[in-house]
């Protein structure tokens, strides 16, 4: 219900020594909600501390955006006027 009238959701992790952990399952859950509501979704940055497949990784700041892009999970909403 929170995605009604939303055009874009951007997700990304924190990058710092004290950053909170970003769980990839949470990222995918948000993405799936966006797909169901036909809302654009962009995964812009992994976090310094990143959980994927039950394993926690400590990533270098220089790699955070590149790795998010490599995941290739962004979603472009279908034009509602064309539906």
Backbone as XML, in Angstrom:
<?xml version="1.0"?>
<chain id="A" units="angstrom">
  <residue number="1" name="UNK">
    <atom name="N" x="0.814" y="-1.213" z="0.000"/>
    <atom name="CA" x="0.000" y="0.000" z="0.000"/>
    <atom name="C" x="0.849" y="1.264" z="0.000"/>
  </residue>
  <residue number="2" name="UNK">
    <atom name="N" x="2.104" y="1.168" z="0.454"/>
    <atom name="CA" x="2.968" y="2.346" z="0.517"/>
    <atom name="C" x="3.495" y="2.746" z="-0.858"/>
  </residue>
  <residue number="3" name="UNK">
    <atom name="N" x="3.310" y="1.923" z="-1.854"/>
    <atom name="CA" x="3.829" y="2.217" z="-3.189"/>
    <atom name="C" x="2.811" y="2.900" z="-4.092"/>
  </residue>
  <residue number="4" name="UNK">
    <atom name="N" x="1.602" y="3.091" z="-3.602"/>
    <atom name="CA" x="0.599" y="3.796" z="-4.395"/>
    <atom name="C" x="1.097" y="5.214" z="-4.679"/>
  </residue>
  <residue number="5" name="UNK">
    <atom name="N" x="1.008" y="5.633" z="-5.932"/>
    <atom name="CA" x="1.414" y="6.975" z="-6.383"/>
    <atom name="C" x="2.917" y="7.230" z="-6.271"/>
  </residue>
  <residue number="6" name="UNK">
    <atom name="N" x="3.723" y="6.176" z="-6.161"/>
    <atom name="CA" x="5.184" y="6.292" z="-6.128"/>
    <atom name="C" x="5.706" y="5.957" z="-7.520"/>
  </residue>
  <residue number="7" name="UNK">
    <atom name="N" x="6.650" y="6.745" z="-8.024"/>
    <atom name="CA" x="7.205" y="6.514" z="-9.355"/>
    <atom name="C" x="8.495" y="5.714" z="-9.338"/>
  </residue>
  <residue number="8" name="UNK">
    <atom name="N" x="9.310" y="5.869" z="-8.276"/>
    <atom name="CA" x="10.623" y="5.241" z="-8.239"/>
    <atom name="C" x="11.015" y="4.909" z="-6.804"/>
  </residue>
  <residue number="9" name="UNK">
    <atom name="N" x="11.545" y="3.708" z="-6.610"/>
    <atom name="CA" x="12.117" y="3.312" z="-5.327"/>
    <atom name="C" x="13.599" y="3.049" z="-5.563"/>
  </residue>
  <residue number="10" name="UNK">
    <atom name="N" x="14.454" y="3.689" z="-4.760"/>
    <atom name="CA" x="15.894" y="3.520" z="-4.850"/>
    <atom name="C" x="16.372" y="2.841" z="-3.574"/>
  </residue>
  <residue number="11" name="UNK">
    <atom name="N" x="17.142" y="1.770" z="-3.733"/>
    <atom name="CA" x="17.653" y="1.010" z="-2.591"/>
    <atom name="C" x="19.173" y="1.004" z="-2.649"/>
  </residue>
  <residue number="12" name="UNK">
    <atom name="N" x="19.781" y="1.151" z="-1.484"/>
    <atom name="CA" x="21.229" y="1.084" z="-1.409"/>
    <atom name="C" x="21.685" y="0.954" z="0.032"/>
  </residue>
  <residue number="13" name="UNK">
    <atom name="N" x="22.832" y="0.351" z="0.204"/>
    <atom name="CA" x="23.377" y="0.155" z="1.532"/>
    <atom name="C" x="24.243" y="1.323" z="1.964"/>
  </residue>
  <residue number="14" name="UNK">
    <atom name="N" x="24.575" y="1.322" z="3.232"/>
    <atom name="CA" x="25.432" y="2.360" z="3.799"/>
    <atom name="C" x="26.894" y="2.010" z="3.588"/>
  </residue>
  <residue number="15" name="UNK">
    <atom name="N" x="27.715" y="3.046" z="3.478"/>
    <atom name="CA" x="29.153" y="2.830" z="3.282"/>
    <atom name="C" x="29.922" y="3.576" z="4.367"/>
  </residue>
  <residue number="16" name="UNK">
    <atom name="N" x="30.325" y="2.832" z="5.376"/>
    <atom name="CA" x="31.065" y="3.420" z="6.484"/>
    <atom name="C" x="31.506" y="2.291" z="7.409"/>
  </residue>
  <residue number="17" name="UNK">
    <atom name="N" x="32.451" y="2.588" z="8.221"/>
    <atom name="CA" x="32.920" y="1.609" z="9.206"/>
    <atom name="C" x="31.778" y="1.173" z="10.121"/>
  </residue>
  <residue number="18" name="UNK">
    <atom name="N" x="30.897" y="2.110" z="10.457"/>
    <atom name="CA" x="29.764" y="1.827" z="11.344"/>
    <atom name="C" x="28.466" y="1.567" z="10.583"/>
  </residue>
  <residue number="19" name="UNK">
    <atom name="N" x="28.549" y="1.251" z="9.303"/>
    <atom name="CA" x="27.356" y="1.043" z="8.474"/>
    <atom name="C" x="26.546" y="-0.148" z="8.975"/>
  </residue>
  <residue number="20" name="UNK">
    <atom name="N" x="25.234" y="-0.033" z="8.812"/>
    <atom name="CA" x="24.363" y="-1.165" z="9.120"/>
    <atom name="C" x="24.465" y="-2.187" z="7.994"/>
  </residue>
  <residue number="21" name="UNK">
    <atom name="N" x="24.194" y="-3.420" z="8.327"/>
    <atom name="CA" x="24.255" y="-4.516" z="7.357"/>
    <atom name="C" x="23.088" y="-4.404" z="6.375"/>
  </residue>
  <residue number="22" name="UNK">
    <atom name="N" x="23.368" y="-4.653" z="5.101"/>
    <atom name="CA" x="22.322" y="-4.704" z="4.078"/>
    <atom name="C" x="22.138" y="-6.153" z="3.663"/>
  </residue>
  <residue number="23" name="UNK">
    <atom name="N" x="20.931" y="-6.646" z="3.818"/>
    <atom name="CA" x="20.600" y="-8.027" z="3.459"/>
    <atom name="C" x="20.002" y="-8.049" z="2.052"/>
  </residue>
  <residue number="24" name="UNK">
    <atom name="N" x="20.636" y="-8.777" z="1.155"/>
    <atom name="CA" x="20.197" y="-8.841" z="-0.241"/>
    <atom name="C" x="18.766" y="-9.379" z="-0.361"/>
  </residue>
  <residue number="25" name="UNK">
    <atom name="N" x="18.358" y="-10.249" z="0.551"/>
    <atom name="CA" x="16.984" y="-10.759" z="0.527"/>
    <atom name="C" x="15.984" y="-9.609" z="0.702"/>
  </residue>
  <residue number="26" name="UNK">
    <atom name="N" x="16.339" y="-8.646" z="1.546"/>
    <atom name="CA" x="15.483" y="-7.478" z="1.746"/>
    <atom name="C" x="15.409" y="-6.663" z="0.456"/>
  </residue>
  <residue number="27" name="UNK">
    <atom name="N" x="16.543" y="-6.491" z="-0.215"/>
    <atom name="CA" x="16.579" y="-5.762" z="-1.488"/>
    <atom name="C" x="15.654" y="-6.442" z="-2.496"/>
  </residue>
  <residue number="28" name="UNK">
    <atom name="N" x="15.740" y="-7.756" z="-2.588"/>
    <atom name="CA" x="14.899" y="-8.499" z="-3.534"/>
    <atom name="C" x="13.424" y="-8.421" z="-3.161"/>
  </residue>
  <residue number="29" name="UNK">
    <atom name="N" x="13.123" y="-8.394" z="-1.867"/>
    <atom name="CA" x="11.734" y="-8.268" z="-1.426"/>
    <atom name="C" x="11.156" y="-6.916" z="-1.856"/>
  </residue>
  <residue number="30" name="UNK">
    <atom name="N" x="11.922" y="-5.857" z="-1.657"/>
    <atom name="CA" x="11.473" y="-4.528" z="-2.088"/>
    <atom name="C" x="11.282" y="-4.507" z="-3.606"/>
  </residue>
  <residue number="31" name="UNK">
    <atom name="N" x="12.204" y="-5.105" z="-4.330"/>
    <atom name="CA" x="12.096" y="-5.175" z="-5.790"/>
    <atom name="C" x="10.814" y="-5.894" z="-6.203"/>
  </residue>
  <residue number="32" name="UNK">
    <atom name="N" x="10.527" y="-7.021" z="-5.577"/>
    <atom name="CA" x="9.322" y="-7.780" z="-5.915"/>
    <atom name="C" x="8.060" y="-6.978" z="-5.634"/>
  </residue>
  <residue number="33" name="UNK">
    <atom name="N" x="8.061" y="-6.209" z="-4.558"/>
    <atom name="CA" x="6.911" y="-5.348" z="-4.269"/>
    <atom name="C" x="6.743" y="-4.295" z="-5.361"/>
  </residue>
  <residue number="34" name="UNK">
    <atom name="N" x="7.852" y="-3.747" z="-5.830"/>
    <atom name="CA" x="7.803" y="-2.755" z="-6.910"/>
    <atom name="C" x="7.276" y="-3.366" z="-8.204"/>
  </residue>
  <residue number="35" name="UNK">
    <atom name="N" x="7.715" y="-4.568" z="-8.509"/>
    <atom name="CA" x="7.227" y="-5.241" z="-9.716"/>
    <atom name="C" x="5.719" y="-5.465" z="-9.623"/>
  </residue>
  <residue number="36" name="UNK">
    <atom name="N" x="5.256" y="-5.925" z="-8.467"/>
    <atom name="CA" x="3.814" y="-6.173" z="-8.298"/>
    <atom name="C" x="2.999" y="-4.889" z="-8.460"/>
  </residue>
  <residue number="37" name="UNK">
    <atom name="N" x="3.554" y="-3.761" z="-8.029"/>
    <atom name="CA" x="2.840" y="-2.480" z="-8.114"/>
    <atom name="C" x="3.216" y="-1.682" z="-9.356"/>
  </residue>
  <residue number="38" name="UNK">
    <atom name="N" x="4.096" y="-2.243" z="-10.207"/>
    <atom name="CA" x="4.555" y="-1.586" z="-11.432"/>
    <atom name="C" x="5.203" y="-0.224" z="-11.137"/>
  </residue>
  <residue number="39" name="UNK">
    <atom name="N" x="6.178" y="-0.264" z="-10.231"/>
    <atom name="CA" x="6.922" y="0.930" z="-9.822"/>
    <atom name="C" x="8.389" y="0.723" z="-10.193"/>
  </residue>
  <residue number="40" name="UNK">
    <atom name="N" x="9.018" y="1.746" z="-10.773"/>
    <atom name="CA" x="10.449" y="1.659" z="-11.092"/>
    <atom name="C" x="11.256" y="1.344" z="-9.828"/>
  </residue>
  <residue number="41" name="UNK">
    <atom name="N" x="12.289" y="0.514" z="-9.995"/>
    <atom name="CA" x="13.147" y="0.109" z="-8.883"/>
    <atom name="C" x="14.596" y="0.189" z="-9.326"/>
  </residue>
  <residue number="42" name="UNK">
    <atom name="N" x="15.450" y="0.786" z="-8.479"/>
    <atom name="CA" x="16.884" y="0.843" z="-8.766"/>
    <atom name="C" x="17.668" y="0.426" z="-7.531"/>
  </residue>
  <residue number="43" name="UNK">
    <atom name="N" x="18.575" y="-0.528" z="-7.735"/>
    <atom name="CA" x="19.505" y="-0.950" z="-6.695"/>
    <atom name="C" x="20.806" y="-0.235" z="-6.996"/>
  </residue>
  <residue number="44" name="UNK">
    <atom name="N" x="21.136" y="0.787" z="-6.218"/>
    <atom name="CA" x="22.255" y="1.658" z="-6.553"/>
    <atom name="C" x="23.567" y="1.282" z="-5.891"/>
  </residue>
  <residue number="45" name="UNK">
    <atom name="N" x="23.503" y="0.686" z="-4.697"/>
    <atom name="CA" x="24.754" y="0.461" z="-3.975"/>
    <atom name="C" x="24.599" y="-0.658" z="-2.955"/>
  </residue>
  <residue number="46" name="UNK">
    <atom name="N" x="25.521" y="-1.599" z="-2.970"/>
    <atom name="CA" x="25.602" y="-2.585" z="-1.898"/>
    <atom name="C" x="26.103" y="-1.853" z="-0.655"/>
  </residue>
  <residue number="47" name="UNK">
    <atom name="N" x="25.976" y="-2.454" z="0.484"/>
    <atom name="CA" x="26.511" y="-1.844" z="1.694"/>
    <atom name="C" x="27.913" y="-2.340" z="1.982"/>
  </residue>
  <residue number="48" name="UNK">
    <atom name="N" x="28.617" y="-1.605" z="2.832"/>
    <atom name="CA" x="29.933" y="-2.054" z="3.276"/>
    <atom name="C" x="29.823" y="-3.456" z="3.868"/>
  </residue>
  <residue number="49" name="UNK">
    <atom name="N" x="28.761" y="-3.671" z="4.636"/>
    <atom name="CA" x="28.478" y="-5.004" z="5.189"/>
    <atom name="C" x="27.245" y="-5.527" z="4.473"/>
  </residue>
  <residue number="50" name="UNK">
    <atom name="N" x="27.401" y="-6.617" z="3.776"/>
    <atom name="CA" x="26.387" y="-7.088" z="2.831"/>
    <atom name="C" x="26.163" y="-8.587" z="3.028"/>
  </residue>
  <residue number="51" name="UNK">
    <atom name="N" x="24.902" y="-8.963" z="3.231"/>
    <atom name="CA" x="24.561" y="-10.384" z="3.388"/>
    <atom name="C" x="23.937" y="-10.886" z="2.092"/>
  </residue>
  <residue number="52" name="UNK">
    <atom name="N" x="24.492" y="-11.970" z="1.583"/>
    <atom name="CA" x="23.927" y="-12.639" z="0.412"/>
    <atom name="C" x="24.094" y="-14.138" z="0.595"/>
  </residue>
  <residue number="53" name="UNK">
    <atom name="N" x="23.007" y="-14.864" z="0.365"/>
    <atom name="CA" x="23.009" y="-16.322" z="0.507"/>
    <atom name="C" x="23.499" y="-16.753" z="1.887"/>
  </residue>
  <residue number="54" name="UNK">
    <atom name="N" x="23.114" y="-15.995" z="2.912"/>
    <atom name="CA" x="23.455" y="-16.339" z="4.281"/>
    <atom name="C" x="24.873" y="-16.022" z="4.702"/>
  </residue>
  <residue number="55" name="UNK">
    <atom name="N" x="25.661" y="-15.439" z="3.821"/>
    <atom name="CA" x="27.051" y="-15.112" z="4.131"/>
    <atom name="C" x="27.222" y="-13.591" z="4.194"/>
  </residue>
  <residue number="56" name="UNK">
    <atom name="N" x="27.939" y="-13.121" z="5.195"/>
    <atom name="CA" x="28.198" y="-11.687" z="5.332"/>
    <atom name="C" x="29.544" y="-11.333" z="4.711"/>
  </residue>
  <residue number="57" name="UNK">
    <atom name="N" x="29.527" y="-10.295" z="3.871"/>
    <atom name="CA" x="30.725" y="-9.819" z="3.196"/>
    <atom name="C" x="31.055" y="-8.419" z="3.688"/>
  </residue>
  <residue number="58" name="UNK">
    <atom name="N" x="32.339" y="-8.098" z="3.769"/>
    <atom name="CA" x="32.789" y="-6.730" z="4.003"/>
    <atom name="C" x="33.364" y="-6.244" z="2.679"/>
  </residue>
  <residue number="59" name="UNK">
    <atom name="N" x="32.677" y="-5.281" z="2.081"/>
    <atom name="CA" x="33.040" y="-4.810" z="0.752"/>
    <atom name="C" x="33.777" y="-3.479" z="0.820"/>
  </residue>
  <residue number="60" name="UNK">
    <atom name="N" x="34.612" y="-3.251" z="-0.168"/>
    <atom name="CA" x="35.319" y="-1.982" z="-0.260"/>
    <atom name="C" x="34.400" y="-0.923" z="-0.872"/>
  </residue>
  <residue number="61" name="UNK">
    <atom name="N" x="34.493" y="0.282" z="-0.360"/>
    <atom name="CA" x="33.636" y="1.377" z="-0.823"/>
    <atom name="C" x="33.698" y="1.545" z="-2.337"/>
  </residue>
  <residue number="62" name="UNK">
    <atom name="N" x="34.869" y="1.384" z="-2.919"/>
    <atom name="CA" x="35.027" y="1.583" z="-4.364"/>
    <atom name="C" x="34.231" y="0.569" z="-5.184"/>
  </residue>
  <residue number="63" name="UNK">
    <atom name="N" x="33.812" y="-0.537" z="-4.577"/>
    <atom name="CA" x="33.110" y="-1.594" z="-5.303"/>
    <atom name="C" x="31.592" y="-1.581" z="-5.120"/>
  </residue>
  <residue number="64" name="UNK">
    <atom name="N" x="31.074" y="-0.780" z="-4.219"/>
    <atom name="CA" x="29.666" y="-0.865" z="-3.838"/>
    <atom name="C" x="28.703" y="-0.610" z="-5.000"/>
  </residue>
  <residue number="65" name="UNK">
    <atom name="N" x="28.920" y="0.431" z="-5.758"/>
    <atom name="CA" x="28.032" y="0.746" z="-6.886"/>
    <atom name="C" x="28.206" y="-0.257" z="-8.027"/>
  </residue>
  <residue number="66" name="UNK">
    <atom name="N" x="29.441" y="-0.625" z="-8.303"/>
    <atom name="CA" x="29.717" y="-1.575" z="-9.383"/>
    <atom name="C" x="29.034" y="-2.922" z="-9.112"/>
  </residue>
  <residue number="67" name="UNK">
    <atom name="N" x="29.097" y="-3.384" z="-7.880"/>
    <atom name="CA" x="28.500" y="-4.684" z="-7.550"/>
    <atom name="C" x="26.970" y="-4.632" z="-7.604"/>
  </residue>
  <residue number="68" name="UNK">
    <atom name="N" x="26.399" y="-3.510" z="-7.204"/>
    <atom name="CA" x="24.942" y="-3.362" z="-7.305"/>
    <atom name="C" x="24.514" y="-3.388" z="-8.771"/>
  </residue>
  <residue number="69" name="UNK">
    <atom name="N" x="25.255" y="-2.694" z="-9.610"/>
    <atom name="CA" x="24.944" y="-2.681" z="-11.051"/>
    <atom name="C" x="25.100" y="-4.086" z="-11.645"/>
  </residue>
  <residue number="70" name="UNK">
    <atom name="N" x="26.123" y="-4.796" z="-11.195"/>
    <atom name="CA" x="26.384" y="-6.152" z="-11.684"/>
    <atom name="C" x="25.238" y="-7.112" z="-11.342"/>
  </residue>
  <residue number="71" name="UNK">
    <atom name="N" x="24.525" y="-6.836" z="-10.255"/>
    <atom name="CA" x="23.380" y="-7.680" z="-9.875"/>
    <atom name="C" x="22.291" y="-7.647" z="-10.953"/>
  </residue>
  <residue number="72" name="UNK">
    <atom name="N" x="22.213" y="-6.552" z="-11.695"/>
    <atom name="CA" x="21.286" y="-6.424" z="-12.827"/>
    <atom name="C" x="19.837" y="-6.706" z="-12.417"/>
  </residue>
  <residue number="73" name="UNK">
    <atom name="N" x="19.390" y="-6.063" z="-11.333"/>
    <atom name="CA" x="18.025" y="-6.312" z="-10.851"/>
    <atom name="C" x="17.126" y="-5.080" z="-10.945"/>
  </residue>
  <residue number="74" name="UNK">
    <atom name="N" x="17.591" y="-4.016" z="-11.571"/>
    <atom name="CA" x="16.729" y="-2.840" z="-11.708"/>
    <atom name="C" x="15.494" y="-3.200" z="-12.517"/>
  </residue>
  <residue number="75" name="UNK">
    <atom name="N" x="14.407" y="-2.495" z="-12.229"/>
    <atom name="CA" x="13.138" y="-2.766" z="-12.898"/>
    <atom name="C" x="12.570" y="-1.461" z="-13.436"/>
  </residue>
  <residue number="76" name="UNK">
    <atom name="N" x="12.206" y="-1.463" z="-14.693"/>
    <atom name="CA" x="11.554" y="-0.314" z="-15.330"/>
    <atom name="C" x="10.077" y="-0.646" z="-15.479"/>
  </residue>
  <residue number="77" name="UNK">
    <atom name="N" x="9.231" y="0.156" z="-14.864"/>
    <atom name="CA" x="7.786" y="-0.086" z="-14.892"/>
    <atom name="C" x="7.252" y="-0.060" z="-16.317"/>
  </residue>
  <residue number="78" name="UNK">
    <atom name="N" x="6.251" y="-0.853" z="-16.535"/>
    <atom name="CA" x="5.562" y="-0.876" z="-17.819"/>
    <atom name="C" x="4.704" y="0.384" z="-17.907"/>
  </residue>
  <residue number="79" name="UNK">
    <atom name="N" x="4.787" y="1.079" z="-19.035"/>
    <atom name="CA" x="4.018" y="2.295" z="-19.232"/>
    <atom name="C" x="2.537" y="1.979" z="-19.102"/>
  </residue>
  <residue number="80" name="UNK">
    <atom name="N" x="1.899" y="2.562" z="-18.089"/>
    <atom name="CA" x="0.480" y="2.279" z="-17.822"/>
    <atom name="C" x="-0.419" y="2.755" z="-18.958"/>
  </residue>
  <residue number="81" name="UNK">
    <atom name="N" x="0.016" y="3.772" z="-19.696"/>
    <atom name="CA" x="-0.782" y="4.263" z="-20.819"/>
    <atom name="C" x="-0.812" y="3.256" z="-21.961"/>
  </residue>
  <residue number="82" name="UNK">
    <atom name="N" x="0.209" y="2.411" z="-22.048"/>
    <atom name="CA" x="0.273" y="1.430" z="-23.130"/>
    <atom name="C" x="-0.416" y="0.111" z="-22.750"/>
  </residue>
  <residue number="83" name="UNK">
    <atom name="N" x="-0.763" y="-0.054" z="-21.497"/>
    <atom name="CA" x="-1.384" y="-1.311" z="-21.052"/>
    <atom name="C" x="-2.799" y="-1.457" z="-21.564"/>
  </residue>
</chain>
